[in-house]
Amino acid sequence: MNYETVKAYWDEVFASEETRVPLEKSIGIETLDLALDWLCEGAEGVLDFGCGNGVTLCLCALRGTKRHVGIDLSPAGISAAERLFAEAPGAGAGEFLVGGVERLANMPANDMDAAILFNIADNLPPVDAAYLLEQIARIVKPGGKALLKLNPYLTAVQIAAWDIKTLEGDLLDDGLYLWNKDTAFWRGLLAPRYAIEKEADVYYAAHDQHNRLFLLTVK
Ligand SMILES: C[S@@+](CC[C@H](N)C(=O)[O-])C[C@H]1O[C@@H](n2cnc3c(N)ncnc32)[C@H](O)[C@@H]1O
């Protein structure tokens, strides 16, 4: 497992699907709709790390944000995001960069009002996940907001039953990286730089799957 494998996986996903411009704010999951409403209220600049095809940034634009930066490892994801912003009426500015956490180092401090980390922080090896949280807290202004959405925590029974490989410690290989830590661990990791304003469960009925959502403000 390395980032080339991850990139190839997502390139294939984004190259094989059609990205449609969202025409309305709702994505049909009330918890996420309300979280995006909260994130975008009063925000102009939003950074989405692991932005994929840019749809979430487009949903922010529909909520009134003006400046959008997306970073993703997948060139096919970034091309889809660029097309989306070119096609979306009144989407505002969109800047999209191919790359990983190293892309964050050159971004100015206190430059963004909000950040989105959806199904990305726990899909990185621990050293990169910790660096991501550190950099987001630097780039987003103090008092600015962030949404962190995590995959479900897997029990030892699930890991064995689904034949998921262990790379090292709690870093698993389920086809992608999965840093499998419980919610209490994530609260501790966030505590030095973020205040947790709210935690919520996001239920994806289509996949019968729950994600863990944190509404954060930068300290
Ligand atoms: C589960 S998808 C989530 C996409 C998007 N955030 C969403 O919620 O629709 C994970 C995304 O993270 C990207 N990704 C994975 N590892 C990455 C890394 N190290 N740096 C940047 N992007 C990465 C993938 O290319 C993919 O677009």
The ligand as an SDF file (V2000), in Angstrom:
LIG
                    3D

 27 29  0  0  0  0  0  0  0  0999 V2000
  -13.7120    9.1100    0.3400 C   0  0  0  0  0  0  0  0  0  0  0  0
  -13.1970   10.2430   -0.8860 S   0  0  0  0  0  0  0  0  0  0  0  0
  -13.9760   11.6880   -0.2650 C   0  0  0  0  0  0  0  0  0  0  0  0
  -14.1450   12.7590   -1.3010 C   0  0  0  0  0  0  0  0  0  0  0  0
  -14.8540   13.9940   -0.7760 C   0  0  0  0  0  0  0  0  0  0  0  0
  -14.1630   14.5500    0.3760 N   0  0  0  0  0  0  0  0  0  0  0  0
  -16.3050   13.6860   -0.4530 C   0  0  0  0  0  0  0  0  0  0  0  0
  -16.6580   13.6540    0.7240 O   0  0  0  0  0  0  0  0  0  0  0  0
  -17.0870   13.4780   -1.3820 O   0  0  0  0  0  0  0  0  0  0  0  0
  -11.4980   10.5210   -0.4450 C   0  0  0  0  0  0  0  0  0  0  0  0
  -10.8060   11.5450   -1.3100 C   0  0  0  0  0  0  0  0  0  0  0  0
   -9.5390   11.8310   -0.7320 O   0  0  0  0  0  0  0  0  0  0  0  0
   -8.5570   11.8280   -1.7410 C   0  0  0  0  0  0  0  0  0  0  0  0
   -7.2870   11.4760   -1.1010 N   0  0  0  0  0  0  0  0  0  0  0  0
   -6.9100   10.2730   -0.5880 C   0  0  0  0  0  0  0  0  0  0  0  0
   -5.6860   10.3560   -0.0330 N   0  0  0  0  0  0  0  0  0  0  0  0
   -5.2710   11.6420   -0.1990 C   0  0  0  0  0  0  0  0  0  0  0  0
   -4.1040   12.3660    0.1740 C   0  0  0  0  0  0  0  0  0  0  0  0
   -3.0850   11.7890    0.8030 N   0  0  0  0  0  0  0  0  0  0  0  0
   -4.0340   13.6660   -0.1470 N   0  0  0  0  0  0  0  0  0  0  0  0
   -5.0480   14.2800   -0.7970 C   0  0  0  0  0  0  0  0  0  0  0  0
   -6.1850   13.6580   -1.1700 N   0  0  0  0  0  0  0  0  0  0  0  0
   -6.3000   12.3610   -0.8750 C   0  0  0  0  0  0  0  0  0  0  0  0
   -9.0420   10.8380   -2.7660 C   0  0  0  0  0  0  0  0  0  0  0  0
   -8.4830   11.0710   -4.0290 O   0  0  0  0  0  0  0  0  0  0  0  0
  -10.5540   11.0730   -2.7250 C   0  0  0  0  0  0  0  0  0  0  0  0
  -10.9440   12.0810   -3.6080 O   0  0  0  0  0  0  0  0  0  0  0  0
  1  2  1  0
  2  3  1  0
  2 10  1  0
  3  4  1  0
  4  5  1  0
  5  6  1  0
  5  7  1  0
  7  8  2  0
  7  9  1  0
 10 11  1  0
 11 12  1  0
 11 26  1  0
 12 13  1  0
 13 14  1  0
 13 24  1  0
 14 15  1  0
 14 23  1  0
 15 16  2  0
 16 17  1  0
 17 18  1  0
 17 23  2  0
 18 19  1  0
 18 20  2  0
 20 21  1  0
 21 22  2  0
 22 23  1  0
 24 25  1  0
 24 26  1  0
 26 27  1  0
M  CHG  2   2   1   9  -1
M  END
$$$$
